Structures are given as C-alpha cells and as structure tokens.
C-alpha cells in the first residue's frame, strides 16, 4: 500500500518552507481556524495539567455527559453511554471505518482524508457528485444506482458519509437532499456518518439545518470536535454520537480505539467538557468567530468573482471552491502551481478532494488571513468591520493583484513574477 502525506499537511509544510526562505505566500491552503485560544479554556487546561492517568477508552464521563448535553440542546436526546471520545474527530472517523467495515459512499468533492482513510482500511470509496450548487452530500438521485452497481460486482457497501456544512465547498446540503439520502440509506441498509464539525460556524444561523440524525437516528453517527468552532486544532479532541442501540458498533469502535490511541489526553478532556457545556463566554466566542469567518470568506469570494471564477457563495466554515476553468490554463494541478509559483497564492487542487483533475477547481481556506500574531487575530475577532483592518485589507489586496495577474495570462499578457516574491517581511 502506498501512503503519502495528507495534501493539506503537505501544502502547509511547503508554504511554511517558502515563507522561511523569504517568499511572500498568501496561505489559503490549510483549514486551521486561525484564532487564539479563549483564556477560559487555557485556564481549564492548565488546572488539569496534573491529570496524567489514561482514563476510560470511551473518554471521561464528564466529557461524554457534556457532549450528550450539547446534542440534546440541538434536539437530539443523547445517552452519554453512546458517546465515544477520541484524539480528534479525524481519528474517530478512521476508527468508525474500521468498525463498520465495507465500502463507503462519499460526496465528490470531499475532504481529502475520507477517501485516504478508506484506502488505508481496505475500503473502496464510491465517489458520487454533490447536487449542483450544494456540497457535502452525494446526489441522492445517483447514490442508489452506484450502490446497486457495486453490490452487483460483489462488493459490500455499508455506509455513506455527509459533511454539514462542507469542506471543501463551504456549502450546506439542503434539508430536502438530506431527507432523500435518508430514505435511500433505509432502503439500502446503509449506515450514515455525518461529520458536523463545522455546524456551529454556519455564517447565517437562520439557514435551515437538518442532520440525518434528525430523520434517521437509528442509523446515523455524528462526529464533531472543537478544532474549528473554538480553534483548538492542536489540542486534538473529538466526540462521536452513536445511534441508540448500537452496542455492537460501540464495542467494535472501543476495541479499535484501545489499540490505536488508548484514551484521549486527560487534561484536554477536562477543558473539552467545559467547552461542550457551552458557557456564555464560549458561546459568544463562537458567535464572533462565525461572523469573522463569514465576512472574510465573502470578501475572498468577491475577489474570485471579479476575474470570472464560478463558485457558489460560502455558507459555513472558512472555505470556498472556485472554478477557474474559464481561464483555460490547465486543470487543478496546473492552476494551483501557477497561483503558487507565479503569484504567491497557496491553495489546494480540486483533484486532492476527488474531483476531476481536468477541471481547474481549487479549495480556498480563508482562516489564516486574520493576522500573523495572536494580537492581530484577536483584534480581527472583535472588530465590527475586520475587512478594514490594515493587515486583512493588505491580504485581500494582494489576493486581488495575484488573481488579476493570473487572468492576464489568459489574455496573452507577458507573464511576470508577482512583485511580492521579493523577500520582505509579510502578513499571512
């Protein structure tokens, strides 16, 4: 089996290397939330620093109870005994693929690690395009035919996955789409994995949101964590909500967990229990984060639209997925290389997300534009108009110049290196 470094992590390391060498690169390739840790969480972690025992494989009872309360407040009454914690939802997703077995249906495009993890566990992913203008869920009109075709070939197809809202597109599947997927999952006896790690940073909280667990609680697993909503990516903590009665699945998942990570880090679990309790100061932090992510994502979307790129407006998280095929400069790999090497803009190619390599679609993450220092990022978080902050305005101007330079190549202009490649101190 050939395993390569995750595309997101590889791009992050490459961009860091270039910046250390003096290049200015606008970092739009890495989905890190880009905000400081809230002081209340930092204090909780420090207070728990002497908790050094392994603890239960499923996670501390305090954390499982807090996570159950989190879902119950969203209309999903949850038994803490059916909550399993892990070192990030990414690890839990891997454990679930091992525990469930069989092949899995994924939306196309979808987060780089879904298909990679499926390959690692010996599962063959079935990539099904999302409905036009949506993201994060395979088109229900296509799923049944693909599953039946795979089963006719002797394959075991056991599950399908949705991401609400989505990475890479920043879009949210419509409730009607989720409803139709649930019907198909029942007809074909598929388990549904719903990755809802971006749920709390939907830009407009009034947009209708439907989890598959609202409609099919008996066959839906939800995963989430704190890396996006509270910018705790480096803390590595996630939780999974299993369906009622899924005791066999729970035993299998815990068996996997016991052999891979033993137990989540005890001090982080204590801070996470506090976070999932949603105290007012953390609820306010998430509200401010949601506003910042939305404002900057919309501004970046406007810059791409100015050069004719096609992309549905982002609805959640800190991503958008523009299509630059109209420039006729090659597929996703070629356009990504041009943006980085000629214009100092780092993005991820769409083919890393399972998309057609010939299409010039790229994944853009805006969350590292908020500043280079914790002070700048906190100022951005608390600003009534973050787009007017000098460092964010400078980043957006730099993006505009680079994109316009890329568009000029299409019109036969002489290609010149972006002036920002002069080694000078720069903002992110």
C-alpha positions as CSV (number, residue, x, y, z in Angstrom):
1,X,0.0,0.0,0.0
2,X,1.4,3.4,-1.0
3,X,0.6,6.1,1.6
4,X,1.5,9.7,1.1
5,X,1.4,12.8,3.3
6,X,-2.1,14.4,3.5
7,X,-2.4,17.0,0.8
8,X,-3.4,19.7,3.4
9,X,-0.5,19.0,5.7
10,X,2.0,18.7,2.7
11,X,0.8,22.1,1.4
12,X,1.1,23.7,4.8
13,X,4.7,22.4,5.2
14,X,5.7,23.6,1.6
15,X,4.2,27.1,2.2
16,X,6.0,27.4,5.5
17,X,9.3,26.4,3.9
18,X,8.8,29.0,1.2
19,X,8.0,31.7,3.7
20,X,11.0,30.9,5.8
21,X,13.0,31.4,2.6
22,X,11.7,34.9,2.3
23,X,8.8,34.4,-0.2
24,X,5.5,36.1,0.4
25,X,2.9,33.4,0.1
26,X,-0.8,34.1,0.9
27,X,-1.7,30.9,2.8
28,X,-5.1,29.8,1.6
29,X,-4.3,26.1,1.7
30,X,-4.8,25.0,5.3
31,X,-8.0,24.7,7.2
32,X,-6.9,25.9,10.5
33,X,-9.3,28.2,12.4
34,X,-6.6,30.8,12.8
35,X,-7.8,32.3,16.2
36,X,-6.3,32.4,19.7
37,X,-7.4,30.0,22.5
38,X,-10.0,31.5,24.7
39,X,-8.5,32.3,28.2
40,X,-11.1,30.3,30.0
41,X,-10.1,27.2,28.1
42,X,-6.4,27.8,28.6
43,X,-7.1,28.1,32.4
44,X,-9.0,24.9,32.5
45,X,-6.3,23.1,30.7
46,X,-3.6,24.4,33.0
47,X,-5.6,23.5,36.1
48,X,-6.0,19.9,34.8
49,X,-2.3,19.5,33.8
50,X,-1.5,17.1,36.6
51,X,-4.2,14.6,35.4
52,X,-1.9,12.1,33.8
53,X,-3.8,8.8,34.0
54,X,-5.1,7.1,30.9
55,X,-8.7,7.1,31.9
56,X,-11.5,5.1,30.1
57,X,-11.1,4.3,26.4
58,X,-14.5,5.9,25.6
59,X,-13.5,9.1,27.4
60,X,-14.1,10.6,30.8
61,X,-17.7,10.5,32.0
62,X,-17.7,14.3,32.4
63,X,-16.9,14.9,28.8
64,X,-19.3,12.3,27.5
65,X,-22.1,13.8,29.6
66,X,-21.2,17.3,28.4
67,X,-21.2,16.2,24.7
68,X,-24.6,14.4,25.3
69,X,-25.9,17.8,26.6
70,X,-24.6,19.6,23.5
71,X,-26.6,17.3,21.2
72,X,-29.6,17.3,23.4
73,X,-29.8,21.1,23.2
74,X,-29.9,20.6,19.4
75,X,-33.0,18.4,19.6
76,X,-31.1,15.0,19.7
77,X,-31.6,13.4,23.1
78,X,-28.3,11.6,23.7
79,X,-27.3,8.9,26.1
80,X,-23.7,9.6,27.4
81,X,-23.1,5.8,27.2
82,X,-23.3,6.1,23.4
83,X,-20.8,9.0,23.2
84,X,-17.2,8.0,22.3
85,X,-14.3,10.4,22.6
86,X,-11.1,10.4,20.7
87,X,-8.0,12.5,19.9
88,X,-9.8,14.5,17.2
89,X,-12.8,13.6,15.1
90,X,-10.4,12.5,12.4
91,X,-9.2,9.6,14.5
92,X,-12.8,8.7,15.3
93,X,-13.7,8.7,11.6
94,X,-10.9,6.3,11.0
95,X,-12.0,4.1,13.8
96,X,-15.5,4.1,12.6
97,X,-14.5,2.9,9.1
98,X,-12.6,0.0,10.7
99,X,-15.5,-0.8,13.0
100,X,-18.3,-0.6,10.3
101,X,-16.3,-2.3,7.5
102,X,-17.3,-2.5,3.9
103,X,-17.1,0.2,1.2
104,X,-18.4,3.7,1.7
105,X,-20.2,6.3,-0.5
106,X,-18.6,9.7,-0.4
107,X,-19.6,13.1,-1.9
108,X,-17.4,14.4,-4.7
109,X,-15.6,16.6,-3.9
110,X,-15.0,15.7,-0.3
111,X,-12.3,16.3,2.4
112,X,-9.0,14.7,1.4
113,X,-8.8,12.3,4.4
114,X,-12.1,10.5,3.8
115,X,-11.0,8.6,0.7
116,X,-7.4,8.3,2.0
117,X,-8.7,6.7,5.3
118,X,-10.9,4.3,3.4
119,X,-8.0,3.2,1.3
120,X,-6.0,2.6,4.5
121,X,-8.6,0.3,6.0
122,X,-9.1,-1.6,2.7
123,X,-12.4,0.0,1.8
124,X,-13.0,1.2,-1.7
125,X,-14.8,4.6,-1.7
126,X,-17.6,5.3,-4.1
127,X,-17.4,8.9,-5.1
128,X,-20.8,10.5,-6.1
129,X,-21.1,14.1,-7.2
130,X,-23.0,16.5,-4.9
131,X,-26.1,18.1,-6.4
132,X,-25.4,21.3,-8.4
133,X,-24.8,24.3,-6.1
134,X,-24.6,22.1,-3.0
135,X,-21.8,20.4,-1.2
136,X,-21.1,17.8,1.5
137,X,-23.7,15.2,0.4
138,X,-23.8,12.9,-2.6
139,X,-26.6,13.4,-5.0
140,X,-29.5,11.2,-3.9
141,X,-30.6,10.6,-7.5
142,X,-27.2,8.9,-8.2
143,X,-26.5,7.1,-4.9
144,X,-28.8,4.1,-5.3
145,X,-27.6,3.2,-8.8
146,X,-24.0,3.4,-7.7
147,X,-24.5,1.2,-4.6
148,X,-26.5,-1.4,-6.5
149,X,-23.9,-1.5,-9.3
150,X,-21.1,-2.0,-6.7
151,X,-23.1,-4.7,-4.9
152,X,-23.8,-6.4,-8.3
153,X,-20.0,-6.7,-8.6
154,X,-19.8,-8.5,-5.3
155,X,-18.7,-5.5,-3.2
156,X,-20.1,-4.9,0.3
157,X,-21.3,-1.3,0.6
158,X,-22.1,-0.5,4.2
159,X,-22.2,3.3,4.7
160,X,-22.4,6.8,3.3
161,X,-20.9,10.0,4.6
162,X,-22.1,13.6,4.6
163,X,-20.3,16.8,5.8
164,X,-22.6,19.5,7.2
165,X,-21.5,22.2,6.2
166,X,-18.9,21.1,3.8
167,X,-15.1,21.1,3.4
168,X,-14.1,21.9,0.6
169,X,-17.0,23.8,-0.8
170,X,-18.2,25.8,2.2
171,X,-21.8,24.9,1.2
172,X,-24.6,23.3,3.2
173,X,-26.7,20.5,1.8
174,X,-30.4,21.4,1.6
175,X,-32.8,19.7,4.1
176,X,-34.5,18.1,1.0
177,X,-31.3,16.5,-0.1
178,X,-30.7,15.1,3.4
179,X,-34.2,13.8,3.5
180,X,-33.9,11.9,0.2
181,X,-30.5,10.5,1.3
182,X,-32.0,9.2,4.5
183,X,-34.7,7.4,2.5
184,X,-32.1,5.7,0.3
185,X,-30.0,4.8,3.3
186,X,-33.0,3.0,4.8
187,X,-33.8,1.2,1.5
188,X,-30.2,0.0,1.0
189,X,-29.5,-0.5,4.7
190,X,-26.6,1.9,4.8
191,X,-25.1,3.5,8.0
192,X,-24.8,7.3,7.7
193,X,-21.8,9.1,9.1
194,X,-22.5,12.8,9.5
195,X,-19.4,14.9,10.0
196,X,-20.7,18.0,11.7
197,X,-17.5,19.7,12.9
198,X,-18.5,22.9,11.1
199,X,-22.1,23.0,12.3
200,X,-21.6,25.8,14.8
201,X,-19.9,28.1,12.3
202,X,-22.6,28.4,9.7
203,X,-22.4,32.0,8.7
204,X,-26.1,32.7,8.9
205,X,-27.6,30.8,11.9
206,X,-31.1,31.2,10.4
207,X,-30.3,28.9,7.4
208,X,-32.3,25.7,7.8
209,X,-30.1,22.9,9.1
210,X,-31.1,19.2,9.0
211,X,-28.9,16.4,10.4
212,X,-29.5,12.9,9.2
213,X,-29.9,12.1,12.9
214,X,-33.0,14.3,12.9
215,X,-34.6,11.9,10.4
216,X,-32.9,8.6,10.9
217,X,-31.5,8.5,14.4
218,X,-31.4,4.7,14.3
219,X,-28.6,4.6,11.6
220,X,-26.8,8.0,11.9
221,X,-23.4,8.5,13.6
222,X,-22.4,12.1,14.2
223,X,-18.8,13.2,14.7
224,X,-17.7,16.6,15.8
225,X,-14.9,18.4,17.8
226,X,-13.6,21.7,18.9
227,X,-10.8,22.3,16.3
228,X,-13.0,24.5,14.1
229,X,-15.6,26.3,16.3
230,X,-13.1,27.1,19.1
231,X,-9.9,26.9,17.1
232,X,-8.4,24.0,19.1
233,X,-6.9,22.0,16.3
234,X,-3.7,21.3,18.1
235,X,-5.5,20.0,21.2
236,X,-6.8,17.0,19.3
237,X,-10.2,16.2,20.8
238,X,-13.3,14.9,19.2
239,X,-16.6,13.1,20.0
240,X,-18.9,10.7,18.2
241,X,-22.6,10.2,18.9
242,X,-23.6,6.6,18.1
243,X,-27.2,5.5,17.3
244,X,-29.4,4.3,20.1
245,X,-29.0,0.5,20.5
246,X,-25.7,0.5,18.6
247,X,-23.9,-1.5,21.3
248,X,-22.1,-3.8,18.9
249,X,-20.7,-0.9,17.0
250,X,-19.7,0.7,20.3
251,X,-17.8,-2.4,21.3
252,X,-16.0,-2.5,17.9
253,X,-15.1,1.2,18.0
254,X,-13.7,0.9,21.5
255,X,-11.7,-2.2,20.5
256,X,-10.2,-0.2,17.7
257,X,-9.6,2.8,19.9
258,X,-7.9,0.7,22.6
259,X,-5.3,-0.4,20.1
260,X,-4.7,2.9,18.4
261,X,-5.0,5.8,21.0
262,X,-5.8,4.0,24.3
263,X,-7.6,7.1,25.6
264,X,-7.9,10.9,24.8
265,X,-5.5,13.1,26.7
266,X,-6.9,13.6,30.2
267,X,-6.2,17.3,30.6
268,X,-7.7,18.2,27.3
269,X,-10.8,16.2,28.1
270,X,-11.4,18.3,31.1
271,X,-11.2,21.5,29.1
272,X,-13.4,20.0,26.4
273,X,-16.1,19.1,28.9
274,X,-16.2,22.7,29.9
275,X,-16.4,23.7,26.2
276,X,-19.2,21.3,25.3
277,X,-21.2,22.8,28.3
278,X,-21.4,25.9,26.2
279,X,-20.9,28.6,28.9
280,X,-21.8,32.1,27.8
281,X,-18.2,33.3,27.2
282,X,-17.5,30.4,24.8
283,X,-20.9,30.8,23.1
284,X,-20.0,34.5,22.5
285,X,-16.6,33.5,21.1
286,X,-18.2,31.1,18.6
287,X,-20.7,33.8,17.5
288,X,-17.8,36.2,16.9
289,X,-15.8,33.5,15.1
290,X,-18.8,32.8,12.8
291,X,-19.1,36.4,11.9
292,X,-15.4,36.8,11.1
293,X,-15.2,33.6,9.0
294,X,-18.3,34.7,7.1
295,X,-17.1,38.2,6.4
296,X,-13.7,37.2,5.2
297,X,-15.0,34.2,3.2
298,X,-17.5,36.5,1.4
299,X,-14.7,39.1,0.7
300,X,-12.4,36.4,-0.8
301,X,-15.4,35.0,-2.9
302,X,-15.8,38.5,-4.3
303,X,-12.2,38.6,-5.4
304,X,-12.5,35.4,-7.3
305,X,-15.8,36.5,-8.8
306,X,-14.1,39.7,-10.1
307,X,-12.0,37.6,-12.5
308,X,-14.9,35.4,-13.6
309,X,-14.4,32.4,-11.4
310,X,-17.6,30.4,-10.7
311,X,-18.3,29.5,-7.1
312,X,-21.5,29.3,-5.1
313,X,-21.2,31.8,-2.1
314,X,-19.8,30.1,1.0
315,X,-22.3,29.3,3.7
316,X,-20.2,27.8,6.5
317,X,-16.7,27.2,7.8
318,X,-13.9,29.1,6.2
319,X,-13.8,27.6,2.7
320,X,-14.8,28.2,-0.9
321,X,-14.3,26.2,-4.0
322,X,-13.9,28.4,-7.1
323,X,-13.8,27.1,-10.6
324,X,-11.2,28.8,-12.8
325,X,-11.7,26.6,-15.9
326,X,-12.7,29.7,-17.9
327,X,-9.1,30.8,-17.9
328,X,-8.1,27.7,-19.9
329,X,-4.8,27.4,-18.1
330,X,-5.0,23.7,-17.4
331,X,-6.5,21.5,-14.7
332,X,-6.5,21.8,-11.0
333,X,-2.8,20.9,-10.6
334,X,-1.7,23.4,-13.2
335,X,-3.8,26.3,-11.9
336,X,-2.6,25.5,-8.3
337,X,1.1,25.6,-9.5
338,X,0.6,28.9,-11.3
339,X,-1.1,30.5,-8.4
340,X,1.7,29.5,-6.0
341,X,4.8,29.9,-8.1
342,X,3.8,32.9,-10.2
343,X,1.5,34.8,-7.9
344,X,2.4,33.8,-4.3
345,X,-1.1,32.3,-3.6
346,X,-1.3,28.9,-1.9
347,X,-4.4,26.8,-2.5
348,X,-5.2,23.1,-2.8
349,X,-6.1,21.5,-6.1
350,X,-9.5,20.0,-6.5
351,X,-8.2,16.6,-7.6
352,X,-6.9,16.2,-4.0
353,X,-10.6,16.2,-3.0
354,X,-11.5,13.5,-5.5
355,X,-12.6,16.0,-8.2
356,X,-11.9,15.7,-11.9
357,X,-8.2,16.7,-12.4
358,X,-9.1,18.3,-15.7
359,X,-11.3,20.9,-14.0
360,X,-9.5,23.9,-12.7
361,X,-11.3,23.9,-9.3
362,X,-9.3,24.7,-6.1
363,X,-10.1,24.7,-2.4
364,X,-9.5,28.1,-0.8
365,X,-9.3,28.4,3.0
366,X,-9.5,32.0,4.4
367,X,-8.8,31.4,8.1
368,X,-5.1,32.2,8.0
369,X,-5.8,35.8,6.7
370,X,-6.7,37.1,10.1
371,X,-3.2,38.1,11.2
372,X,0.3,37.0,12.0
373,X,0.1,37.4,15.7
374,X,-2.4,36.5,18.4
375,X,-2.9,40.2,19.0
376,X,-3.9,40.8,15.4
377,X,-6.2,37.7,15.3
378,X,-7.9,38.8,18.5
379,X,-8.4,42.3,17.1
380,X,-9.9,40.7,13.9
381,X,-12.2,38.6,16.0
382,X,-13.5,41.5,18.0
383,X,-13.7,44.0,15.1
384,X,-17.0,45.3,13.9
385,X,-15.5,45.5,10.4
386,X,-12.5,43.2,10.1
387,X,-12.1,43.9,6.4
388,X,-10.9,47.4,7.2
389,X,-8.1,46.2,9.4
390,X,-4.8,47.1,7.6
391,X,-3.4,43.5,7.6
392,X,-6.6,41.9,6.4
393,X,-7.1,44.7,3.8
394,X,-3.5,44.2,2.6
395,X,-4.0,40.4,2.3
396,X,-7.2,40.9,0.2
397,X,-5.4,43.5,-2.0
398,X,-2.6,41.0,-2.5
399,X,-5.1,38.3,-3.5
400,X,-6.8,40.6,-5.9
401,X,-3.5,41.5,-7.6
402,X,-2.4,37.9,-7.9
403,X,-5.8,36.8,-9.3
404,X,-5.8,39.6,-11.8
405,X,-2.3,38.7,-12.8
406,X,-3.4,35.1,-13.4
407,X,-6.3,36.3,-15.5
408,X,-3.9,38.4,-17.6
409,X,-2.0,35.3,-18.6
410,X,-5.2,34.0,-20.3
411,X,-5.4,37.2,-22.3
412,X,-1.9,36.9,-23.7
413,X,-0.1,39.3,-21.3
414,X,3.6,38.8,-20.7
415,X,3.9,36.6,-17.6
416,X,5.9,38.2,-14.9
417,X,6.5,37.0,-11.4
418,X,4.3,38.6,-8.8
419,X,6.3,41.5,-7.2
420,X,5.6,40.1,-3.7
421,X,8.2,37.4,-4.4
422,X,10.8,40.0,-3.3
423,X,11.9,38.6,0.1
424,X,10.3,41.0,2.5
425,X,8.5,40.7,5.9
426,X,4.8,40.0,5.3
427,X,1.5,39.3,6.9
428,X,-0.3,36.0,6.4
